[in-house]
Amino acid sequence: MFEIIAEPNRRAILGLLVLSQQSVGQIERQLRMPQPTVSKHLRVLREAGFVASAVDGQRRLYRLKPKPLQEVDAWLAPFRRFWSAHVDALERHLDHMDEPTPTKRKRRRTK
């Protein structure tokens, strides 16, 4: 399962399918990938159970199947404690950066 989602192009395709079902042509245009490459990755994702397809006229629409991703999420759950503190610290740091800083008043030189 992790081998399937480790490939960046497949992760990009899954990212698009999170938003809505897509045709091969739509994925191809959005990711600027050649059609054979998109089809190859969709085949791998379909065979692994990450996506399903349905025929709509002359197009084949692909949609995300959440179950395998839920399994990945469940497997990762015990490990979240290792990075959640770091993410919380990053969030606090970014919030602090957004706070307005007092502006220094410029003094005028007197002659």
C-alpha distance (Angstrom), angle and dihedral (degrees) to the residues before:
residue distance angle dihedral
M1 . . .
F2 3.81 . .
E3 3.79 90.3 .
I4 3.80 88.4 58.6
I5 3.81 96.0 51.6
A6 3.81 94.4 37.9
E7 3.82 90.0 78.1
P8 3.85 109.2 92.2
N9 3.82 96.4 -142.7
R10 3.79 91.5 53.1
R11 3.80 90.6 49.1
A12 3.81 88.8 51.3
I13 3.80 90.6 51.6
L14 3.81 91.1 49.1
G15 3.79 88.3 49.7
L16 3.80 90.6 56.8
L17 3.78 92.9 46.0
V18 3.80 90.9 53.8
L19 3.80 87.0 68.1
S20 3.80 98.6 46.2
Q21 3.77 144.2 -39.3
Q22 3.79 112.5 -70.8
S23 3.78 139.0 -166.1
V24 3.80 121.5 -127.9
G25 3.81 88.8 -106.5
Q26 3.79 92.7 53.1
I27 3.79 91.7 49.6
E28 3.79 90.7 46.0
R29 3.82 92.3 53.2
Q30 3.79 96.6 43.7
L31 3.79 95.7 46.8
R32 3.80 95.0 33.9
M33 3.78 91.3 -130.5
P34 3.79 126.5 142.9
Q35 3.80 114.3 -99.6
P36 3.84 94.6 -116.5
T37 3.82 89.9 54.2
V38 3.81 92.4 49.5
S39 3.81 90.8 47.8
K40 3.81 91.8 49.0
H41 3.81 92.5 52.0
L42 3.80 92.6 44.4
R43 3.79 89.7 52.4
V44 3.81 90.9 53.0
L45 3.81 91.3 46.8
R46 3.81 91.7 47.5
E47 3.81 93.5 48.6
A48 3.81 89.9 49.5
G49 3.81 90.8 51.0
F50 3.81 97.2 -113.7
V51 3.82 95.2 117.2
A52 3.77 138.5 25.6
S53 3.77 128.3 -156.8
A54 3.77 135.5 -147.3
V55 3.78 130.9 -172.4
D56 3.81 115.7 -116.9
G57 3.80 108.9 -178.5
Q58 3.80 105.1 -60.5
R59 3.80 94.2 -17.6
R60 3.75 130.9 83.2
L61 3.79 112.3 -141.4
Y62 3.78 121.0 -154.7
R63 3.78 125.3 -153.6
L64 3.77 134.1 -177.6
K65 3.80 120.1 -100.6
P66 3.80 105.6 -150.9
K67 3.82 100.4 -160.5
P68 3.84 97.9 84.4
L69 3.80 90.5 46.3
Q70 3.81 89.9 49.3
E71 3.81 87.6 54.3
V72 3.81 90.4 52.0
D73 3.80 89.4 48.0
A74 3.82 91.4 50.7
W75 3.80 90.8 49.7
L76 3.81 91.4 50.2
A77 3.82 94.6 47.2
P78 3.84 96.9 91.0
F79 3.81 90.6 49.6
R80 3.80 95.7 53.9
R81 3.79 92.1 87.0
F82 3.80 88.4 67.8
W83 3.77 94.1 61.9
S84 3.81 104.9 22.9
A85 3.81 92.6 80.8
H86 3.80 89.7 51.5
V87 3.78 92.2 48.5
D88 3.81 90.1 48.5
A89 3.82 90.3 50.4
L90 3.81 90.5 49.3
E91 3.80 90.4 50.3
R92 3.83 91.0 51.2
H93 3.81 90.1 48.0
L94 3.80 92.4 50.5
D95 3.81 91.1 47.0
H96 3.80 89.1 51.5
M97 3.81 90.5 50.6
D98 3.80 89.8 54.1
E99 3.80 92.6 55.5
P100 3.80 112.1 105.9
T101 3.75 113.6 -110.2
P102 3.78 119.7 -139.8
T103 3.75 109.9 -99.5
K104 3.72 117.4 -125.5
R105 3.73 115.0 -122.2
K106 3.74 114.0 -124.9
R107 3.73 115.3 -128.1
R108 3.74 118.6 -137.1
R109 3.70 117.3 -129.4
T110 3.72 114.9 -123.3
K111 3.76 120.8 -147.6
